[in-house]
Amino acid sequence: MTSVTSADGILGRRGLRTGVKWSTPAAARARAAQLVAEHRARHQEIVRNPHLGAEWAREAVRAPKLLAAVQDVIGPDVAVENTFLVVKWPHRAFEVPWHQDGIDTRVELDPDRSVSAWLAVSDATVDNGCLHAVFGSQHFGYLPFSSEDEHGAERGRADQATGFTYDASTALPLRAGTALLMDSRLLHRSGTNTSDGARVGLNIRYVAPGGVLRRDPQSPSPDPVAGTGW
Ligand SMILES: O=C(O)CCC(=O)C(=O)O
């Protein structure tokens, strides 16, 4: 585990670690196909906290290599604060705006005691709406944000009024079964799926004990997945 947090944060200068395996590509793609079939009728784009109800997501947040990578950066005691399944349907306008996972109207996460993971359930490509991130943007700290309401999401949105520009962002295509870890302050977004197939991804916010400041008392308590400190 990283014992002394540097000014770069728990994931180093870029604020991001990629190439973490959470599933085989074949099993992840099969899961994506099942989720697409399940949600196609209503074209549902967002499923909140699937780890609390769906067995596949319960297992995904506990995938051994993913959990080991999380424990490496935030320590042995790990809980899931929130999960967010996003299905991007082909040719259907749906952008997730620039935001930081560690702050919204519900919670503020301590960036030294939290990390978010984004799991490619299907393959994620530039055409089908993979994530884009601004490497090193954790150095800005938490930015002012506004509530995103277009899709009813409880996600904060980095406020363009800060004068910050996003020119230097990097696309992060990812193979199904692979995950990336992000500093809770890292600015990221995803674009519309312009391909012919659906894109499926699972966002997980992991926390260590004391890593969550809950602004909304109604918001669910973190769900412990590893360690004894809960
Ligand atoms: O899956 C996506 O396209 C974006 C998800 C995301 O950034 C989030 O849930 O924080």
The ligand as an ORCA input file, in Angstrom:
! r2SCAN-3c Opt
* xyz 0 1
  O     -19.774      5.164    -18.318
  C     -19.583      6.326    -18.687
  O     -19.653      6.655    -19.843
  C     -19.191      7.392    -17.702
  C     -19.387      6.971    -16.298
  C     -18.801      7.929    -15.345
  O     -17.926      8.687    -15.631
  C     -19.302      7.941    -13.983
  O     -20.276      7.224    -13.679
  O     -18.697      8.631    -13.158
*
